[in-house]
Amino acid sequence: MFHSLISSWTLFFGLAMIMIGNGLQLVLLGLRADQAGYSTLMTGVMMGGYFLGLFLGSLAVPKFLSRVGHIRIFGALASLASAAVLLHLVLEQPLIWALMRLVTGLSYAGMYIVVESWLNDKSTNETRGQMLSVYMIITMGGMGLGQLLAGSDDGQSAMLFLLASVLVSLAVVPILLSAAKAPDFSEPERISLRRLWQISPLAMAGMFLQGLSVAMLFGMGPSFGRQIGLSAAEVSVFIASATVGVLLLQYPLGRLSDRTDRRLLILGSSVVAFVIAGLAVLASGASFYLLLLFMTLYGGLNLTLYSMFIAHANDYLTPRQMVSTASALLMVNGIGAVLGSPLVAMMMELFGTLAYFAMLGFSNLLLIGFVLVRIRARAAVPTEAQGPLVAFPEAGTAVAASLNPEAAWLEAENSPADEDALADNPYLSQ
């Protein structure tokens, strides 16, 4: 394991740089949009461009990898992402910014795919889970650090834009200089949405609503903070607190989900998140520290649902089916994310800042209702038949699913592992 981590330092360094740059841009552009006088709706459309680019990039980039190569793709996309940051300074127009956010999202999706496929190639069955854990820690830690860095400036100067551009440019240097052999790449297959609904309606609907809420949370969080009077430093801490919440709650909630009906934990987390969102609506104009506590708890509860839905679907699958199902779930999550920022921006435009947490709470309310319906419609998988929850990074792509140690890459059509799994768990989908 230690040797695998050392040999992957160029990838982890590059990942850390692009994630710090990503977190920095996320908050910085929200602050800059407020300074430029953009409407709430225009800010939502602009910030939503990133999630649309991320979705489109996850579909398009894999088709070019086998023809162009990992190193060239990563270098080209890093250059595009770096240039897009600078163009925000040169062309301060909402539609141009929306286009640049789309380019940034597309570029980041491609860079994630390169890193994930390389890590998958370097991993063995014994180290796959540890590599995924390190990947998640660096992803969330880098994102949080970038969000905090954004608070060192009010969004008016060019300094932090230049820093974000430099960080993304630096990410490619060790990878370009590395002599490591580029991995063979095979794009994960996706099952049909109809088949996904048959396997787990809750996982499919939950991933859509979770993508919707995450885009609302991060896409419009900086704008919300400025509208209620927070300083640039307070906005950065406010947004970063959601990321901190994930790092704090992912492990204990994951352990708990392995010991109980996952649907009950999803229900409980959603109920508490709904209550917290309601309290945050009341606290929006009150104490900053109270608002910070609510954001930390809400982010920790809501963002950890991402991994729970994948684990819940996996409880009905054989190892061979897990990667294709996770790929389809991430696609559904991406569709929800595309809609999130414009939707909450429209509600904030109509009803004011209170709509920010109100819409987040409403997404949890929809999930609560759907979980209750599914609990009545389907018997629970016994806890002894559940597989362990594997934490996936929120920013990852479908390729990360192949790092799941439970999803073994088996070449035989009827492998012993699949047969054993079916024999041990009658709830598995066949």
Secondary structure, DSSP 4 states (H G I P E B T S, - for coil): -HHHHHHTHHHHHHHHHHHHHHHHHHHHHHHHHHHHT--HHHHHHHHHHHHHHHHHHHHHTHHHHHHH-HHHHHHHHHHHHHHHHHHHHH---HHHHHHHHHHHHHHHHHHHHHHHHHHHHH--TTTHHHHHHHHHHHHHHHHHHHHHHGGGS-S-SSHHHHHHHHHHHHHTHHHHH--PPPPP--PPP---HHHHHHH-HHHHHHHHHHHHHHHHHHHSHHHHHHHTT--HHHHHHHHHHHHHHHHHHHHHHHHHHTSS-HHHHHHHHHHHHHHHHHHHHHHTTS-HHHHHHHHHHHHHHHHTHHHHHHHHHHTTS-HHHHHHHHHHHHHHHHHHHHHHHHHHHHHHHHH-THHHHHHHHHHHHHHHHHHHHHHHHSPPPPGGGPPPP----TT--GGGGGG-TTS----STT-HHHHHHHHH-TTS--
